[in-house]
Amino acid sequence: MTPANTQVAPSPTIKAYQDKITAQLQQAKAKLEQLQAKAKEKSAQGEIAAINSLTTAKQNIDRKLQDLKATSDSNVARAKADIDADVATFTASIDQLAGKVQSWSARK
């Protein structure tokens, strides 16, 4: 008798979706790391706090993306919509922060 395998591989569509979101998050993370370096250089505590908050938001998105593998088929669309909304908010927040940081350079 063979033991039951409790780990189920994600469907190809979920895997493709995870890959797409992961790529978006990697780009956003790289931008966030650049902003963090500039904020630390300027000792901008407000921006550093915002960056820390965004890092936490990214970790939450990563967790939801991981949980997607175990989501039942009937809930996948809702889970994807939730992740898409979180990613949109995350990237918009990074862009907003980038605009603020770029304004520092414009003031020189």
Rosetta blueprint (number, residue, H / E / L):
1 M L
2 T L
3 P L
4 A L
5 N L
6 T L
7 Q L
8 V L
9 A L
10 P L
11 S L
12 P H
13 T H
14 I H
15 K H
16 A H
17 Y H
18 Q H
19 D H
20 K H
21 I H
22 T H
23 A H
24 Q H
25 L H
26 Q H
27 Q H
28 A H
29 K H
30 A H
31 K H
32 L H
33 E H
34 Q H
35 L H
36 Q H
37 A H
38 K H
39 A H
40 K H
41 E H
42 K H
43 S L
44 A L
45 Q H
46 G H
47 E H
48 I H
49 A H
50 A H
51 I H
52 N H
53 S H
54 L H
55 T H
56 T H
57 A H
58 K H
59 Q H
60 N H
61 I H
62 D H
63 R H
64 K H
65 L H
66 Q H
67 D H
68 L H
69 K H
70 A H
71 T L
72 S L
73 D H
74 S H
75 N H
76 V H
77 A H
78 R H
79 A H
80 K H
81 A H
82 D H
83 I H
84 D H
85 A H
86 D H
87 V H
88 A H
89 T H
90 F H
91 T H
92 A H
93 S H
94 I H
95 D H
96 Q H
97 L H
98 A H
99 G H
100 K H
101 V H
102 Q H
103 S H
104 W H
105 S H
106 A H
107 R L
108 K L
